[in-house]
Amino acid sequence: MSIDAKDRAIIKATQSGLPLVSAPYAEVAGWLGLTEAEVIARMSAMQTRGIIRRIALAPNHYALGLAANGMSVWDIEDDGALQLGAQIAALPFVTHCYLRARKLPEWPYNLFAMIHGTDRDQVTAHCAEIAAILGPALRSSDVLFSTRLLKKSKLCLTPNP
């Protein structure tokens, strides 16, 4: 999947967010020498092609009082892992959910789900909900709680390769 110079310019201009003005697409268009309609059409096409996943607000979960963050890790049977993973990903308290290869014997976990809560007890309660969904497919689990934020950023395009 490739993008042309105009698509790359649109991504670079908006990767930190849309401008907070009444007509953000027109503003971006003005920066790039494009029309508002072209910016909207190109962003829509990139979304359809899977280059842009979505255009959305990105709230600061710490500012919202969600200070407990736990990466829950689950060792579940491979048969049915895709279906179970999709169920876990659909839970409203799960923000990221992945299936990954195990690294045996040190790391038996193949399902990862990031959970945010107001405190560790809430995250732990959400883990119990996940365990109930996983049922007999669950062999073991753990929660890795964040202790300090070292870096949090979005993917940003670098200059053209």
Secondary structure, 3 states (H helix, E strand, C coil): CCCCHHHHHHHHHHCCCCCCCCCHHHHHHHHHCCCHHHHHHHHHHHHHCCCCCCCCCCCCCCCCCCCEEEEEEEEECCCCHHHHHHHHHCCCCEEEEEECCCECCCECCCEEEEEEECCHHHHHHHHHHHHHHHHHHEEEEEEEECCCCCCCCCCCCCCCC
